[in-house]
Amino acid sequence: MTMMPRPNPHLSRAEPTDAVPTYDARALVADGVQARIILDGQPYVLRITRADKLILTK
């Protein structure tokens, strides 16, 4: 199994591979743990777990 290198956390947007916008989650999560995302005035929390999984909660 080939390991992919970790993305540069200083980039706010990953290299585009198609027409869908692509973002580096680690760049969104500035402190390395969580980020608040607002959709239509409602806050959501994006969190990276210790197992490197993403969780989005309201």
HELIX and SHEET records of a PDB file:
HELIX    1   1 ALA A   25  LEU A   28  1                                   4    
SHEET    1   A 3 GLN A  34  LEU A  39  0                                        
SHEET    2   A 3 GLN A  42  ILE A  48 -1                                        
SHEET    3   A 3 LEU A  54  THR A  57 -1                                        
END                                                                             
